[in-house]
Amino acid sequence: MPLPTFVIVGAQKSGTTTLHDLLGQLPDAWMSDPKELHFFDKHRDRGLDWYAAQFHPDVQHQAWGESTPFYL
């Protein structure tokens, strides 16, 4: 599995959910589900293989990512 090409960070209640949802509607973008994976702040002990396994982009996707505001 590939690692994300981008990560959305930001303050809570600053529009990260809206940005996540809008990016997920683009035909060449794929967004994680659930939105907040919390890898870098809560789940680093699960390892990079676990993090990479959360992403399932198709061949048409040019970018894929996740949104976890807590990273900021």
C-alpha positions as CSV (number, residue, x, y, z in Angstrom):
1,M,0.0,0.0,0.0
2,P,1.2,3.5,-0.7
3,L,1.7,6.2,1.9
4,P,-0.4,9.4,1.5
5,T,0.7,12.1,-0.8
6,F,-0.7,14.7,1.5
7,V,-2.0,15.2,5.1
8,I,-4.5,17.9,6.1
9,V,-3.8,19.4,9.5
10,G,-5.4,22.4,11.1
11,A,-7.2,23.6,14.2
12,Q,-10.5,21.9,15.2
13,K,-13.6,23.6,13.8
14,S,-11.5,25.2,11.0
15,G,-13.1,23.5,8.0
16,T,-10.9,20.4,7.8
17,T,-14.0,18.2,7.4
18,T,-15.4,20.3,4.6
19,L,-12.0,20.2,2.9
20,H,-11.7,16.5,3.4
21,D,-15.2,15.9,1.9
22,L,-14.6,18.3,-1.1
23,L,-11.3,16.6,-2.0
24,G,-13.0,13.2,-1.7
25,Q,-15.5,14.3,-4.4
26,L,-12.7,14.9,-7.0
27,P,-12.3,12.1,-9.5
28,D,-8.5,12.0,-9.1
29,A,-8.3,12.3,-5.3
30,W,-8.9,9.7,-2.6
31,M,-9.5,10.4,1.1
32,S,-9.2,8.1,4.0
33,D,-12.2,6.7,5.8
34,P,-12.3,7.3,8.7
35,K,-11.2,10.9,8.2
36,E,-8.9,11.1,11.2
37,L,-6.4,8.3,11.4
38,H,-4.4,9.7,14.3
39,F,-1.3,7.9,13.3
40,F,1.2,10.5,14.3
41,D,-0.3,11.4,17.6
42,K,-1.9,8.1,18.9
43,H,-1.2,5.1,16.7
44,R,2.5,5.4,15.8
45,D,3.1,2.2,17.7
46,R,1.0,0.3,15.1
47,G,3.8,1.0,12.6
48,L,4.1,2.4,9.1
49,D,2.7,-0.7,7.5
50,W,-0.6,-0.2,9.4
51,Y,-0.7,3.4,8.3
52,A,0.0,2.6,4.7
53,A,-2.7,-0.1,4.8
54,Q,-5.3,2.6,5.5
55,F,-5.0,4.0,2.0
56,H,-6.7,2.2,-0.9
57,P,-6.5,4.6,-3.9
58,D,-7.4,3.3,-7.4
59,V,-5.2,3.7,-10.5
60,Q,-7.0,6.9,-11.5
61,H,-6.2,8.7,-8.3
62,Q,-3.4,11.2,-8.5
63,A,-3.4,12.1,-4.8
64,W,-4.6,10.5,-1.6
65,G,-4.6,11.6,1.9
66,E,-6.1,11.9,5.4
67,S,-7.2,14.7,7.7
68,T,-6.3,14.8,11.4
69,P,-6.6,18.3,12.8
70,F,-4.9,17.2,16.1
71,Y,-1.6,16.9,14.3
72,L,-1.2,20.7,14.4
